[in-house]
């Protein structure tokens, strides 16, 4: 706090002219120690969010990515991109990349080139080396700046970079994030002149003065056509509405497809495992450069952070209700980021000393280093969604299914924290407890038994759903969840006193997929009602160890509101223009040949691992005895009407169910009266209504479950009464 920027840096403001004559406003902070014999490298950030404070005599409280780098000394340069704040020109969201045939062909890569070229020629006492960094939207400008290929650009760190607005931020696989609704004024209102103040209108809902239950507010607004009340003249909203599919408008803005095979700049891409805004961007940027330009110094860093959480220190590193360790942001800033720029811009050390991938295991809560990502030593494992609610390693021998209702008028909330549903962007849901959802009838759950050893998922996850719907369109939201044991203690820094980690269902990863895009993001197709259909899609990568005693769970649902806008469940050409009458209830069916494909790290589990790691049958409760007669008896007295079952485990006394056997409903014995569970919860009694000389069946169903939620292995009672 004692460090004052103005004591150590000199500020200069200037305009830099681009090749088409547009002037971009730039602020330059030069260390006072810089001389011709002691030059410093340049560190550039280009942003659409303004570079305040404006004025040669106004200084910010800090500079650069970290206190460490500010104190070590770099020539820090900040620039308003064209069309924003004090820069001239017209702002374009995710500026399309172009082929530069003339001076009038400009984009973010040409603006980066022209800026760097001017800086190295005109800023005194620079050493000729330039680095670029930026987080979120500035991360996109850093990613696009790589395409400038300016010889002075030695190192770049795109952090949480937006890579494609059809898959980042405003959409996931084309599904619109209604939670971003309040952000459109920031990006959809062109400014009329240069300014140091925000020129756009305030958000349409004043979240400081209304009850912040976004679920109810957005539900009451109805279909997305309500937005025209607020955004009729908002350029970005109208572009979003008029381009519901992945057409040229989006493709031209997708920076990933433009990388050449000869990138010379060293790259360190940074992201957070719990980044609700830009998780796709950093993972896919790293993989794209790795594939297209394998000779480039290209590294990846992923930590246990939300959006940008690696850039500021909180002491105890928390996300939602979970604690991951102390001073993790400082570790990143000092031991990873500073080393990267120090080596490439100041020439310190023979190498950075950093691995190809510095990745944080969110289950073991520790950093790991990898030679490549995904790791080379892994194998693919399929986890089949058994209709009985289990996750199985082997494919089913018989095709079965399980169904759930989906009502867009009563959508599944994406979070329990309703006060966060009117935030500008969602945050905590990425690691939030999912019990609130998994206990609803419109959410399916599938899980393993308690693991007999640690199981590490490290790499990619893909969902291979085989589904059917009574509607002609549907969304499918799939979640990978770590179920904690009942004896899990709370940590010392619990942010919410009413939350317990006992049986906590931590979301590890999730993704939404509209069935309309199952075959093509360019050409949506309706579902044929009642027809089995494949819906396949990737979830983002993970590095997470499910500890011994934990369980692996998959949840499947069709709504996650208001994070995602509701699917009408009636196919319409443009969901943004759907009418109230288009929204319809539907029944969604998931077949048991659906599976999740995960990357298991070698050494964590192998094909020779104990079957109990995945074999749910080893953990399911069973009926171990029946009284007063044995199952299968052929001469049961009609006076014997009360039956008592004994279970292998203590049961959850809230759940029970009965069903018909193979002989059908005609032979199903009627349960006359429930006597309920015993005090130790290991026995259950009920009274039957029986007649002489009859064969009866009754299935004790899988709704019975133990205290951990493991469903009972169904038990068929089959007997015959006396004459």
N, C-alpha and C positions, 0 to 999 in steps of 0.2 A: 504493500500500500504506500510505502514511502517513495517508491519509484515514480517519478513524474516524467512523462514523455517529453515535455518541452525542455527539460533539463539536459536531455541526451540527444535529441533529434531537432533538426531544422526543417520546417515545413515550407513547401513551395506548391502553389496551385497554378495549373496551366491548362491550356487546350492543346490536344494533339490532333493534327489533321489526318484523316484517313484518305485513302487513294481516290475516293469519290468526292472529296471536298468537305465531308461532314466532320465537325469538330467534336471530340469527346473530352469531357472534363476529367481531369486527372489531378490527384493530390500525391505529392512526393515527400516522403519523410526520410531525410538523410542523416546518418549518425554524425554527430559533431566531431567525432574522432577521425572521420574519413579525410584522407589526404591523397595526393597523387602517389605517394609511396606506401600508403596504407588504404588501398581501395576495398570496397565492399561489394558483394553481389547484390543483385536486385531481386526482390520477391514481390510478385504482382498478384493482385486480386482484382478481377473484373466482376461487377455485380449490378443487378437491377434494383437493389434495395436501398441505394443511396450511400454516399460515402461521408456522411456527416461526422463531425461538425465541419461546416463550411466556413471559410475565411482563413487567411494566412496566419492569423494569431490565435486560432481556435484549435486545440489539440484534444484528441481522445484520451481516455484513461489507459488504453493499452494499444499495442500494435502487433500485427502478425498473428501467427497461429498460437503462440504460447509466450509466457513470460520468459522462458529460457531463451527462445530465439530473439525476442526483443532485446534482452540484455546482452546477448552475444553480438548483436549488431548486423542488420541487413538494411539495405535501402528499400524501405517499404513503400510500395506504390499501390494506390487504389484508384479505380476508374469506374465512372458511371457508364454503362453500356448505352449504345445509341437509343435515343427515345426516352431515356429515364433521367429524371432530375435535371442536372445542369448540362447534360449532353444534348447535342443536336440530333436530328434524324428521327426516324420512325421506329418505335419498338415493335418487335414481332416475337410472340411466344415461341420458344425453342426454335430460334431462327433457322430456317431451312438452309442446308449446305448446298453450295452451288459450284459449278465449274467456272473458274476465273478466266474468262476470255478477254475481258477488258477492265478498265478502271471502274466501270459502273457495276461490275459483278462483285458484290461484297457479301460477307457473312461473318460469323464470329471468328472463324479461323483467319480471315484476311484482316479483320480488325485487330486480332491478337498479334499477327505478324507486323502490321504497321506500327502498333504501339511499342512492341519490343524493339523494332528497328530504330524508332525515334529515341527510346530511352537509352540504349547503349551508345548512341551517337551524341546525345545532348545532356545527359545527367552527369555532372562532374564526379570524378573519383569512384566510378564503378569498375569492377574487374572484368566486365564482359560476359559474365555468367548470369543467366536469368532463371528464376524458378517461378512457378505459378501454383496457386492453391485456391481452393474455394470449397464451401460446403453447401449442399442442397442446390439451389439454382446457380449460385456461383460455382458449384461443382460441375454443373453442365458447361459453364464457360471455360473451366479448366480442361474438361474433357474435349470440348471443341477446339480449344487452343492447341492441343496436341497436333491437330491437323495442319497448323501453320507451318510446321517443320522448320521454324526459324533456327539457324545454326546456334544462336546464343541461348535458346531455350534448353537448358541442360536437365532440368528436373521438374516434374509436375505431380501434384497430389490432388486429384479429384476426390473429394470426400462427400459421401452420400450423394453422388452425382445423379441428377435426373438424366435418364438415357432415352426415354420414350414415354410421352404422356399417355399412350394407350396402355401402358403396362406399369407405369410409375405414378405416384401421386394421385392424379384425378381419376385414373382407371386401374383396375386389375383385370387383365385378360379382356379388356373392353367393358367390364362391369363398372358402372359409374359409382364413385364414392360420394354419396350425398353428404358425408361429413365434411367435404371440402366446399360446400355450397357458399359459405361466408367468404371464401378467398377470391371469388371472381372479381370484385372491384379492384384488387391489387393488380390484376393482369389483363383486364378487359376494357380499361378506360384510357384511351390515348391522351397524352397531355398536349396542351396547345402551345406552350412556350417553356423555355428553361426555367427551372424553379428549384428552390431548396426545401420546399414543403410538399406534403402529399396533396395531389391534385384530384384524386378520385374520391368518390363518396364513401361514407362510412358503410359498414355492412348493413344489410336490410333488417337485421334483428339486433337490438341493443342487448347483448347478453348480460350487461351489468344491471339492467333494470327489470328483466323478466325472470320468471321461474325457469331455471336452466334445465328443464326436462326436454332435451332435444327430441327424444323418442316421440313424445306426445305432440310437440310443436310441428315436427315434420309430418307425422301421421295425419294431423288435422289439416295440413296444407293440401293433402291429396296427391294426385299425379304430378309428375315433374313439370307439367305445363304451368303450374303455379308460378314458376320462376320468371315468366315473362312479365309478371306484375312488377318485378324488381329489376330485371336484366334485359328488358326489351332492346335497349341500346348498348348493351355490353358486348363488345366485339368477341371476346373469347367465349362467352356463354353461347352466343349465336353460332360461332364456329363449331363448338362442341355438339350442339343440338343438330346441326346440319351435316355432321360427319359421324354418324353413330357406328360406322364400320371402319375397318383399317384400310382406308383409301390413301390416295397420294398425299392428302393433307397431312396425315400422320407419318407416312413413310418418309417424306422429305425432312421431317423433323427428328427422325431416328438417327442419332449420331453414330450408333454402333456399326451400321452397315458401311460407313465411309472410311474406316481405317485402312491405310495402305500397308504393304508388307515390310516397309523400311522405316519404321518410326525410330528416330535417333534419340528422342528424349527419354530419360529414365522416368518410370511411372511407379508411384505408390498409391494405390486405390484404397480408400478407408471406408468402413461401414460399421453399423451396429446391428447385432443380431435381433434387436428389438425395435428397429427403426420402422415405425408405422408409415413413414412417408416414402423413403427411397431405399428399399432393401434390394429390389431387382437391379437397380442401377449399378452399384459397386460390384456385385457378384458377376454380372454379365459383362461389364466393362473389362474387368480383369480377364475373364475367359475369352472375350473377343480378341483382345490384344495378344493374348497367349497363342491363340489359334492363327491369327492373321499375320502377326509380326513376332515369330518365335525368337528372333535375335534381340529383341528389346529387353532392357532391364525392366522387369515387370513384377511387382510384388503386390500382395493383398494383405490387409489388416482388418480383422473383424473382432470387435469386442462386445462385452455384455451391456451395450448402451442403447438408449433410445436415440432419436434424431439429434445428432451433433453432440451427444453426451460425452464424447472423448475430448472435447475442446474446452472443457471447464471442470475444475475440481470440486467435488462435493464432499470429500472426506470418505464417508461410508458410501460405497457404490451400490445404489438400489435401483431396481426397476419394478414398478408396481409394488407388490408385497415382498419381493425377493431381494436378498442381500448377497452380493457377489465378492465382496472383499473391500479393502481400503485403498484409497489413492490410486485407483486403476487408471484414471484419466492422466494423472501425473506420470505414471509409468509410461503410458503411450507417448505423451508429449516429450518426455525427456529421453527415454530409452529407445524410441522408435522414430518418431517424426523428426526430432532435432538431428539425430544421426544421419538420416536420409539426406536432408538438405545440406547439412554440414559437409558431408563427403562430396556431393556432386556440385555444390556451389562454391565451397571454400577449399576443396581438394584435400581435406583432412582425412588421413588414413588410406591404407591400400584398398580398402573396401568399406562398405557400410557396416559390415558385421551383422547384417540382418538376414533372416531366412527368406525363402520365396514366399512363404505365407506364415504370418503371425496370427494365430487363431485362438480364441478363448472358448474353452469347453464350458458351456453354460450349465452342465450337470455336475461335473467335478469342481467347477469354479476355479479354473487355473488356465494359464496361458500354455499353448503348445506351439511348436515350430514344425513346419512341414517343408519338404523339398519341392512340393507342387500341390496344387489344389484343383479338383479333389485329390485326396491322397492316393498314391499309387497302390498301396497295399489295402485293398478292400475287395469285398465281393458283394454282389447283388443278392438281396433277400426279398422274397415276396411274402407279404403278410395278408392272408385272405380274410375277408370280412364274412365270418361265419354267421348264418342267420340266427344262431342261438346267442349271439352277442360276444363271441370270442374272436381272437386273432389267431389264425392257424398258419403254420409254415407250409402245409401241404394243400394242394388244390382239393376242392370238394369232390367226393365220389358221386354225389347226387346234387343236381341243381335245385336250390331252394331260394327263397327270397324273404325279405322283411320290408314292411311298408311304414310310412309315416305321413300324417296330414301336413299340408302346407297352406296356410291361409295368409295372403298378403295383407289382410286387414288386421291380423294379429301376429305380426312377424316376430321372430326370435330376436331379442335384443343382443347386440354384440358385446355389451358390457353390463355389469351390475352398477357401475358408477354413473348414474344418470347425469350428474352435474358436469361430467366431462363430455357429454354428447353435444354441447354447444360450443366446445372449443373450436378454434380454427382448424386444427388437425387432430386426429386421434393419437393417443400415446400409449397408455397403460395396458390396453387390451392385449397387446402382443405377448404378455406373460401372465395375464390375469387368470384367476381361478375360474374354471369352466363348469363347476358343479351346478351353477344356476341354469346353464343351458342343457347339460346332459340329463337333467332330471325332468325335462319337458317331454311331452309325448311327440312333439314335432322335431325331435333330435334323436338320431340313432347313436348308440355307443357300442363299440367293440373293444375288448381289452384282453391282454394276456393275464396269466396268473402272476403272483408275486415272483419276481425274477430271482433265480438262485445264484446269479453272479452279475457283475456289471456288464451292461451292453452299451456300446458306443456307436451311435450313428454319426458318420462323418462324411458328408458329401451331399449328393443329390437325393431328392425325394420325388417320386412321381405317383400320381393317383390314376389307377386304371379302373374306372367305375363302369359297370354294366347296369343300366337303370331303365326304368319305364315310368311314364307319367300319364295321368288321366288328362293332363293339359297338353297344349301344343308348344309350350316353352317352359323352361325352368332354369334356375340357378342351382349350383351345388357347391356348398361351402364345406371344405374338408379341413379338419384340425388334427394335428398330432399333439398328444397330451402326455405329460409325465404325471402319473398318479402317485402321490406320496403315501407312505404307510401311515397307519393310524397313530403310531407312537412318534411321529415326526415332531420334534420340539420347535417352538417359535424361536426365531433368532432375536438378538438383543435390540435390534433397531426397527422392530415392526412399526410401520407408519400408521396402521389402523388397528386400534385396540380390539375391534370386534372381529378381526380376521384371524383364523387359526390355520396353521400349516398342517395340522392333522388331517390326513386324507385330502390334501390340497391337490387340485387338478390343474397343474401348470400348463398353459398353452406353450408349446415349443415352436410350432410353426402352423400356419394356416394359409389357405388361398381360396379365392372364389373363381368359379368357372361358369359362364353362361352356356347352356347347352346349345344355344343358337350358333355359337362359334366353334362347335366341336370338330367340324371338318375344315373350316376356313374362317379366319378373322375378316377376310374381305367380303365373303358372301354368306350371310347368315341363312340358316335353314331351320324350318319348324320341326318339332318333334311330331311323330305320328302317334297319336294317343294310344296307349296300351302296348306299344311295340318296344321290345327290348332293344336298347341303343347303347353304343359305347361312347363314353365321355372320358377322354384321357387328357391329362394336363399335368405339368410340373408344379410342385411347390418349390419355394426357394430353399437353398442349401441349409444344412445345420451342422453344428458340432456339439453334440449333447450326449452325455453319458447318463443312461438310466441306471441308477444304482441298484445294487442288490436289495431286494425287498420292495422296490418300486414296481409299478406296472406300466406297460405301454398301452395307451388308449388311442383310438381313432373315433372322432365324432363326425357325423355327416348330417347336414341340414340344408335348407334351401333359402333361408333368409338370415341376415345379420345386420339388423337395422338399428340406428340410421347410418352405420358405417357405409353400407351399400344401399343404393336405391332398390326398392322392391321390384322384382320381376312381375309383370302382370300375369304371367303363367298362361296367357293367351298370346300366340305369336302375332306381333305387329312389326311392320317394316322398320319403324323408328320408335324405340321404347320411350324416348324423350317426349314423344307426341301422343302417347297412349292416353285413352280416355278412362274415366272412372269405370265405365261398363266393361272395359277390357280386363280388369282385375278380377281374378276368379280363384276359388279354392281348387286345390288339386291333391291327389294322393300320389306320392312318389314311392317307387319301389326300387330297392337295391338288391341285386342278385349276389349269391354267395361265391360266384366266380370273379367278383370284384376284388381287387387287391391293391395294396400300397407296395411300391418297390423302393427299398431303401438301400443305402450304402452302409454296410457294416464294416467297421475297421478291423483288419486282420489282427488277431490277438485278443479282440474283445469277445468275439464269438465265432466259432467255426462250425462246419457241418458235423464235426465230431463232439460238439458241446453237448452237455446233458440235455436230453429232450425236455426236461422240466423247465428249462429256460423259456421255451415257447409253448409247451404243451399245457394248455389251459385245463385239460381234463385232470391233471395231477392236483389241481387246486379247487376244483368244483366241489361243493357240498353234495352229499348223496343221502338217500334214504337207506339206513342201515338195518332197520327192523320195523316190523308192523305187528300190532296186537289189536284184538285178542286172537285173531286167527292168522295163519300164514298166507302170504300172497300165493294165489294159484289154487287155494283150497276149493274142493268140489262139493262140499256139503255144509255150508255155513248156515247156522240157525238164523231165522228171521228175527229172533229176539236179541241177536247180537248186532246192535246198530251203531254203537260208538266205536270209532276206529282211532287209534293213536299211532302216529308215525314218529320214529326216532331218527334224527339227522346226525351226520358225522361231524358237524360243526355247529357252533352257535349261530343262530339265524337272526336276520333283521325282522323284527316282529311286525313291521309295517306292510309287508308284502306277502301275497299268496295268490294262487290261481289254480283253476281246475279246467280240464278239457276232456274231449271225447277220445276214445281209443280207436283202434283199427276197425272195430265193428260198427262204428258210426254212432250217431246221436241216439238211435233207438235203444242201444245197450248201455248208454251212459247212465250210471247210477246218480240219483238226485241227492245233493247234499242238503239235508233238512235243516241243520243248525250247526253253526260254528262255535266250538268251545275254546278255540284259540291256542296260543302258545303256552308252554309251561314256564315257570319262573326262570329256569336256566336257559330258556329260548332254544332248547335242543329237541323239544317234542312239540307236536301239533295234533290237536284232537278235533274231530268233527263227527256229527251224527248223520247216518245214512237212512234213506227211506227205501227199504227193500221188500220184495214180495217173494213167495215161495217159487221154487223151480225156475229160477231165472239166472241167466249168465249176465254178469255186469262187468263193465270196465270204467275206469276213471284214471285220467292222467293227472298226476301231481306236477304242475307246470313249472316252467323256468322263471316265472315271476317270483317264486320263492328265491331268496338269496341270503348269503351270509352277511356278516357285519361289514366285510370289505366290498360288498357289491357283487361278488361272484355268484352267478346264477346256478340254481340247483340243476343237476343232471336230471332231466325229466324221468319220472318213475310211473310205470303203468301198473295200476292195481287191476287184477283180473281174477274173478272168483265166481262161484256158482252157489246158489242157495238150495237148501233141502226142499223136498216136496211138502 
